[in-house]
Amino acid sequence: MFDNVPAKKGKIFLEDLKKLPSNVEVWTYDKQDSNDYGFKYNKSFFTEGTKKRVKEALGTDDIVDVAFVANNKGREAIIKNVYTNLKKYGLRLYFYVLNAEGLIENRCIDNKTLDYGDYLKILNKSRAVLDIVNNGNYGLTLRVLESLVAKKKLITNYLDIKEFDFYNSNNIFLIGEDDWEEIVEFLSTPYDEISEDIIESYSESAWIDRFLA
């Protein structure tokens, strides 16, 4: 199974695939790669361990409106833009971004990686999770799946998320399509419950079953 294929290396990658035995199946979590290269598709998943830790961290007290814990990875411009738009409406933010020294109010100090357990505590105390993907990403991030398990609202620039079965406009704010002027109302409305059957379809066991179907 492969992650998304880098565009500039696509031809080299396909030449390597031709060397594989004919009975080897190639799978991907990226819908675009599946369409472009004929790979079999299997959607992203969360492990039972991740689900357990997310559930254990859950509580009821909100201390921030939007949380974002990530590595810069060349996304600093869009991160700053989103931060500015959120801050304009007086929202309480928790941004912890590695390698983003120019970001105002960045909680990250000395580029120290945040422990996953500490991240889940922040997730617990947030009304919404921010998800920012690079151009060319056509698969779900773990951050999306964590928000699904934790029943937290999501703010994302991954517009293809509308194609997934858990998409609900009341729960997911689309950067680039939805109006920033509606962000306060979006955060203030209750979370719409998603069917447990849908959530479980993203579990580790369901992911494995799809390979064997």
Secondary structure, 3 states (H helix, E strand, C coil): CECCCCHHHHHHHHHHHHCCCCCCCCEECCHHHHHHHCCEECCCCECHHHHHHHHHHCCCCCCEEEEEEEECCCCHHHHHHHHHHHHHCCCCEEEEEECCCCCCCECCCCCCCCCHHHHHHHHHCEEEEEECCCCCCCCCCHHHHHHHHHCCEEEECCHHHHHCCCCCCCCEEEECCECHHHHHHHHHCCCCCCCHHHHHCCEHHHHHHHHHC
